[in-house]
Amino acid sequence: MNLLAQIEALVYISANQGITIQKLAELTNVPVAAIRENVKKLQSTYEKRNGALVIVRHGDLIQIATKPEFDKLLQSFTETNEPLLSKPALEVLTIVAYRQPITRIQLDQLRGVNSAVSLRNLQSYSLITVSGHADEPGNPAQYATTDQFLQAFGLQSLADLPAIRAKPQPVSGDLFHPKQINKGAKTSE
């Protein structure tokens, strides 16, 4: 059986979840290096086809997906515009993405509220995972994003996250409330 076809079939059947390079190697009994090489070939084949589908890689997760230019068309077909994540969950996910690994206590301190429910929900979507434990009293769990996170946000790696813009610094009120200048008073410029 053709290895490229086997990889394509496994990537296709994995649907939205995707499949890792390690799992592809395990299922095909082929070394990881050969799988990586053949995934690149498969990506190239799909690019040359100039169709609606593309093979995307998010870290070690491989997935078949539609090209971004078809998003509007497909969105009009599915007509589900409700967000899957609440605003608090998105806030927690953002903090985890930029500050990983991070403990729940650190998250709570940054946000000023308890993050336990959001962490649990994000774990149920496989967007974050416990990546280890902090070397501090109680050894609290540390959270980090997953390959599913990269996939969901269309990123190849965490390096593709947009840069965080600096928070605007408070400006003196004088810029917004100019000092009253008495009529007839001389000012120096």
C-alpha positions, 0 to 999 in steps of 0.5 A: 500500500502506498505510504502517501495514500495511507497518511492521507486516509488517516489524516482524512479519517481523523477529521477535525481532531487531526492526528499526530505525526507519532500516531501516523508513524505508529499506525503505518509502522514507519519511522517518524522522519519518513512520516514528516517527509511524506507529510510535506509531500502530501502538503505539496500535492494538495497545494499543486491541486489548487482545490479547496482542501489543504493539509495543515500542520499545527506543531506535530498535529496534522489535519485536512482543512478547507482553505481560508478563502472558503471560510465565508462560503462555508460559514454561510452554509453552517450558520453557527456564529455562536462562540464556543468559548465564553469571554472568561474562558477566552481570557484564561486561554489567552493568559495561558498561551502567553504565560505558559506554564502557569498555575491556577493561582497565578491565573487567579492573581492576574485576573482577580477572580477564580479561574477553576471553571474556565480551566476545566472547560478549556481542558474539556475542549483539549485546548490546554493541559496540565504540563507539569507541576510547579516546584513550590509548596503544594506542587500546583499543576501548571497549565499549557496550550496543546496542539489542538489550541494551535489547530483551533487558532490556525497557528503553526507554533506558539511563535506565531502568536501575535505580539502583545501590545503594551498597555497604554500608560496613563497620561497627565490630565493636562493633555485633556484639560488645558490650563486656563489662560487668562485673557490678556496674560502673557505666555511664553512659548 
